[in-house]
Amino acid sequence: MEITAVESVVRGDAHFVQVRTSDGLVGVGQSACWGYPTAVHAVVEAFRPHLLGADPNRIEHHWHHLYRMGPFRGSVLTAAVSAVDIALWDLLGKRLGVPVWQLLGGRVRDRIRLHLLLPGTGAEALAAQAAAAVADGFTAVKFDPLPADYGDLSLHRLVTATEATTAAVRETVGPDVDLLVELHRKLTPLQAEAVVPALARHLPLLVEDPVQIDSISSQAAVARRALGVPMANGERLHTIWEFKELLAQGGAQYVRPDLGLAGGISHARKIAALAEAYHAAVVSHNCLGPLLTMASVHLDAAIPNFVTQEYSPLDDQLADGPARACVRRQGGWLPVPEEPGLGVTLDLTDDTPLDLTGRPLTRIPLRADGSVAYAV
C-alpha cells in the first residue's frame, strides 16, 4: 500500500489537497495561508516526488521530511505541510475504520463548545448579532470592537469607543456568555497598554492579538503587561518553537494555532501539549470553512486544555459546499464525529472560485496621511 497521487487544487482563496493510495482510499486536507494559496499549491507540487510511492502511514516521518526538505521557513511552507498532514491523518482513520480523535488517544469530551464569529462593526450591529447568537444557543461570541477609523483617533477616543462597543455587547448578552475580543493586530504596544485594561471590567474570556505579529517578544511583552486581562495569541504562528518562545516570555495565556497553518494535526497537538505544560489553554483558530473546522474538532475532542472552537457563519453557509462534514452544528455545539477519518467529503468537481475571506489583499486600512495602518 502506497501513495499513488497527490492532488493540489486552488479554488479562489481556498486551497485543498487530496492524497490517494493504492488501496483506493482518499485523504483530504486544506491549508490556511489564504493570502497566498497559489504559493502553497506550488510547495505541495514540490512535495509530490517525495510522497509518491511512499507509505502514507508514516505521518510523523513525512512531516519532518517535508518541513526539512529545504532551508526555508514560513507560513507558505507550514501551510503546505499542514494540508498534507491533515490528509494523511484522514487516510489513516479511514484505513483503520476509526475517527481521527480515536488515533489521538480517544476523546476527553462528548461535544465541542463553539464561539461564533460576529462579522459586524459598531456597537449596535454587534450587540444585535450577539443577541441572535445567544438565542441560537451559543455560549460565547467573538468580535472586533475597534472603530473603523481606529488609525486616526486620539488615544482617548480609541479607548473610549472600543470600551463602549464592548460594553454594549456585554450588556446585551449578560454575564453567562463569554466574550472573546479580537483586536486583529491593529494596535501599537503602547496603544494596547491603554486599550486592553479598559476592557477588563467587562471580564472578557480573552483579548486576542492586539499588536502586529512581527515580533514574538513584543507579543509576549503585551501579554505580560495585560493587567489581569487574559490574552490570546498565535493564529499566525507556525511552529512549536514559536509558541515556546511566546509562552516562555509571556506566561500562561490562550494559544490560537490554526491547523491549516501550524503544521496540521501532528504539530497542533504538540502545540497543545506545550501549552498544557504552561497551564495555558487552546482556542484553535479557523475561519475557512467545514474541512478545517472538522480537523480542529478532532484535536479539540482529544486534548484536555481545549476551551472553545472558533466557528464562522461561513461553516453554515458552506455546509452543502465542496467540503461537507458528517456532523452539523447543534446550537452552540458540534457533536464529536464518529465517521472514520475526519468525517469530511470533499467534492472539487465544481471549479467555481471560493471567497472565504471577502478581502482582496490590496485592500488594507490606510491612515488619513496615506500611510499603511498595519505598519506599526
C-alpha positions in Angstrom: 0.0 0.0 0.0 1.5 3.3 -1.1 0.6 6.9 -2.1 -0.4 6.9 -5.8 -1.4 10.5 -6.3 -1.2 13.9 -4.6 -3.7 16.4 -5.9 -3.4 20.1 -5.1 -6.3 22.3 -6.0 -6.8 26.1 -5.7 -10.3 27.5 -5.8 -10.2 31.3 -5.3 -8.6 31.9 -1.9 -9.1 28.2 -0.9 -6.5 25.5 -1.3 -7.3 21.8 -0.9 -5.2 18.6 -1.1 -6.3 15.1 -1.8 -3.9 12.2 -1.3 -4.8 8.9 -3.0 -3.4 5.4 -2.1 -3.1 2.1 -3.9 -5.9 0.6 -1.8 -8.4 3.1 -3.2 -8.7 5.5 -0.3 -8.6 9.3 -0.5 -7.5 11.6 2.3 -8.4 15.3 2.3 -6.7 18.3 3.7 -6.8 22.1 3.5 -4.3 24.9 4.1 -5.0 28.2 5.8 -2.5 30.6 4.2 -5.5 32.3 2.5 -3.5 35.3 1.2 -1.2 33.2 -1.0 -3.0 29.9 -1.9 -1.1 29.6 -5.2 2.2 29.8 -3.4 1.1 27.0 -1.1 0.0 25.0 -4.1 3.5 25.3 -5.6 5.1 24.0 -2.5 2.8 20.9 -2.5 3.8 20.3 -6.1 7.4 20.3 -4.8 6.4 17.7 -2.2 5.0 15.3 -4.7 8.3 13.4 -5.7 8.8 12.5 -2.0 5.2 11.4 -1.4 4.5 9.3 -4.5 5.2 5.7 -3.7 5.7 6.3 0.0 3.9 4.6 2.9 1.1 7.0 3.9 1.1 5.6 7.5 4.5 7.3 8.3 2.8 10.6 9.1 5.5 11.9 11.6 8.3 10.9 9.2 6.7 12.7 6.3 6.1 15.8 8.4 9.7 16.2 9.2 10.9 15.3 5.7 8.6 17.9 4.1 9.4 20.5 6.6 13.2 20.0 6.4 13.5 19.4 2.6 14.9 22.9 2.1 16.5 25.5 4.4 13.4 27.8 4.2 10.6 28.5 6.7 7.4 30.5 6.9 3.6 30.3 6.6 3.6 29.1 3.0 5.7 26.1 3.8 3.9 25.1 7.0 0.5 25.6 5.3 1.5 23.1 2.6 2.8 20.7 5.3 -0.5 21.2 7.2 -2.7 20.3 4.2 -0.8 17.1 3.5 -0.6 16.2 7.2 -4.4 16.5 7.7 -5.0 14.4 4.6 -2.6 11.6 5.9 -4.5 11.6 9.2 -7.8 11.3 7.3 -6.3 8.4 5.4 -5.2 6.6 8.5 -8.5 6.9 10.2 -10.3 5.7 7.1 -8.0 2.7 6.8 -8.4 1.7 10.4 -12.1 2.5 10.4 -12.0 5.0 13.3 -12.3 8.8 13.7 -9.1 10.7 13.9 -9.7 11.6 17.6 -9.5 7.9 18.4 -6.0 7.8 17.0 -5.0 10.8 19.2 -5.7 8.9 22.4 -9.5 8.9 22.5 -12.0 11.7 23.3 -12.0 13.5 26.6 -15.3 15.3 26.0 -18.7 14.5 24.5 -19.3 17.6 22.4 -17.4 20.7 21.2 -18.2 24.1 22.5 -18.3 26.8 19.8 -17.8 30.5 19.8 -19.4 32.4 16.9 -17.5 35.0 14.9 -19.6 38.1 14.6 -19.0 39.9 11.3 -20.5 43.3 12.3 -18.9 46.6 13.2 -20.0 49.1 15.7 -21.9 48.7 19.0 -25.4 48.5 17.6 -24.7 45.9 14.9 -22.5 43.7 17.2 -25.0 43.8 20.0 -27.8 42.7 17.7 -25.6 39.9 16.2 -24.6 38.8 19.7 -28.2 38.6 20.9 -29.1 36.5 17.8 -26.1 34.1 18.5 -27.2 33.6 22.1 -30.8 33.0 21.0 -29.4 30.3 18.7 -27.6 28.5 21.5 -24.1 29.9 21.5 -22.5 30.5 24.9 -19.6 32.5 23.6 -19.1 35.2 20.8 -16.1 36.8 19.3 -16.0 40.3 17.8 -13.7 43.2 16.9 -14.8 46.3 18.9 -12.3 48.7 17.4 -13.9 51.6 15.5 -13.4 51.7 11.7 -11.3 54.8 11.9 -9.1 53.5 14.7 -5.9 54.5 12.9 -6.7 58.2 13.1 -8.3 58.6 16.5 -6.7 60.2 19.5 -5.8 57.7 22.2 -8.7 58.9 24.4 -11.2 58.4 21.6 -9.7 55.0 20.7 -10.0 53.7 24.2 -13.5 55.1 25.0 -15.0 53.9 21.7 -13.6 50.4 22.0 -14.7 50.1 25.6 -18.2 51.4 24.7 -18.7 48.8 22.0 -17.5 46.0 24.3 -19.9 47.3 27.0 -22.8 47.2 24.5 -22.2 43.5 23.7 -21.8 42.6 27.4 -24.9 44.4 28.4 -26.8 42.6 25.6 -25.7 39.1 26.4 -25.4 39.3 30.1 -23.0 37.6 32.5 -23.5 34.0 31.3 -21.9 34.4 27.9 -18.2 34.6 27.3 -16.8 37.5 25.2 -13.7 36.9 23.0 -12.4 40.3 21.9 -10.4 40.3 18.7 -8.2 43.3 18.0 -6.8 41.9 14.7 -3.2 43.1 15.3 -4.3 46.8 14.8 -2.6 48.5 17.7 0.9 49.5 18.7 2.1 48.1 22.0 1.7 51.5 23.7 -1.9 51.8 22.4 -2.6 48.2 23.6 -1.4 49.1 27.1 -4.2 51.7 27.3 -7.0 49.8 25.4 -6.7 46.3 27.0 -7.1 47.4 30.6 -10.1 49.5 29.7 -11.9 46.2 28.7 -11.2 44.5 32.0 -14.4 45.5 33.8 -16.4 43.6 31.1 -14.5 40.4 32.1 -13.7 39.1 28.6 -12.7 35.4 28.3 -9.8 36.7 26.3 -8.4 39.6 24.3 -6.7 38.5 21.1 -3.8 39.8 19.0 -3.7 43.4 20.0 -0.3 44.0 18.2 1.4 43.0 15.0 2.9 39.6 14.8 6.3 40.6 13.5 8.0 40.1 16.9 7.2 37.3 19.3 8.9 39.2 22.1 6.6 42.2 21.6 3.5 40.0 21.7 4.8 38.3 24.8 5.5 41.7 26.5 2.0 42.9 25.9 0.7 39.6 27.4 2.8 40.1 30.5 1.6 43.7 30.9 -2.1 42.9 30.3 -3.0 43.8 33.9 -5.2 40.8 34.6 -6.9 40.5 31.2 -6.4 37.1 29.7 -4.5 37.3 26.4 -4.6 35.1 23.3 -2.0 34.9 20.6 -0.8 32.6 17.8 -3.2 32.4 14.9 -0.4 33.4 12.6 2.4 31.5 14.3 3.6 28.3 12.6 5.6 26.0 14.9 6.1 24.7 18.4 9.3 26.7 18.5 7.5 30.0 18.0 4.8 29.0 20.6 7.5 28.0 23.0 9.0 31.5 22.9 5.6 33.1 23.2 4.7 31.1 26.3 8.2 31.3 27.9 8.2 35.1 27.6 4.6 35.8 28.1 3.4 33.2 30.5 0.1 31.3 30.6 -2.4 32.5 28.0 -4.7 31.2 25.3 -2.9 29.8 22.3 -4.5 30.1 18.9 -2.9 27.6 16.5 -4.6 27.2 13.1 -4.4 23.6 12.0 -4.2 24.7 8.3 -1.1 26.9 9.1 0.6 25.4 12.2 1.6 22.0 10.8 -1.7 20.2 10.7 -2.9 17.7 13.3 0.6 16.3 14.0 2.1 19.7 15.0 -1.0 21.3 16.6 -1.3 18.5 19.1 2.3 19.2 20.1 1.5 22.9 20.5 -1.5 21.9 22.7 0.8 19.7 24.9 3.4 22.5 25.1 0.6 24.9 26.2 -0.6 22.4 28.8 2.8 22.5 30.4 2.4 26.2 30.9 -1.2 25.9 32.2 -2.3 27.6 29.0 -5.5 26.7 27.1 -6.1 26.1 23.4 -8.7 28.0 21.4 -7.8 26.9 17.9 -8.2 29.4 15.1 -10.3 28.8 12.0 -12.4 30.9 9.7 -12.1 28.9 6.4 -15.0 26.5 6.4 -16.0 23.0 7.4 -12.9 21.0 6.5 -10.6 22.8 8.8 -13.3 23.1 11.4 -13.6 19.3 11.4 -9.8 18.8 11.6 -9.8 21.1 14.6 -12.7 19.3 16.2 -10.8 16.0 16.3 -8.0 17.7 18.1 -10.4 19.5 20.4 -12.0 16.2 21.3 -8.7 14.6 22.3 -6.9 17.3 24.4 -7.5 18.3 28.0 -6.9 22.0 27.7 -9.4 22.9 25.0 -11.8 25.7 25.8 -13.8 26.7 22.8 -13.7 26.2 19.0 -13.9 29.1 16.6 -17.0 28.8 14.3 -17.7 31.1 11.4 -21.1 31.8 9.8 -19.2 30.5 6.7 -19.5 27.0 8.1 -23.2 27.1 8.0 -23.2 28.7 4.5 -20.9 26.1 3.1 -22.5 23.1 4.9 -23.5 21.8 1.5 -20.5 23.2 -0.4 -17.3 21.4 -1.6 -16.3 20.2 1.9 -19.2 18.5 3.7 -18.9 17.5 7.3 -20.6 14.4 8.7 -22.0 16.4 11.7 -23.9 19.6 11.8 -24.0 22.3 14.5 -26.5 21.9 17.3 -27.0 25.3 18.7 -23.6 26.4 20.1 -22.1 23.0 20.0 -20.8 20.4 17.5 -21.1 16.7 18.2 -17.9 14.7 18.2 -17.8 13.0 14.8 -18.0 9.2 14.7 -17.2 8.6 11.0 -13.8 7.2 10.0 -11.1 9.7 9.4 -12.1 13.4 9.5 -15.7 12.7 8.5 -15.5 15.1 5.6 -16.5 14.6 2.0 -14.6 16.8 -0.5 -16.1 17.3 -4.0 -14.0 19.6 -6.2 -15.8 18.9 -9.5 -17.2 22.4 -9.4 -14.3 24.8 -10.3 -16.2 28.0 -9.1 -13.7 30.1 -7.1 -14.4 30.3 -3.4 -14.2 33.6 -1.5 -13.5 32.5 2.1 -12.3 35.8 3.4 -14.0 38.5 1.4 -10.9 40.6 1.4 -8.6 41.4 -1.5 -5.0 41.6 -0.4 -4.6 45.1 -1.8 -7.5 46.4 0.4 -5.9 47.3 3.7 -6.6 50.2 6.0 -4.7 53.5 5.4 -4.4 56.4 7.8 -5.5 59.9 7.0 -2.0 60.7 5.9 -1.9 57.9 3.4 0.4 55.6 5.4 -0.4 51.9 6.0 -2.2 51.4 9.3 -0.7 48.0 9.9 2.9 49.2 9.7 3.4 49.9 13.4 
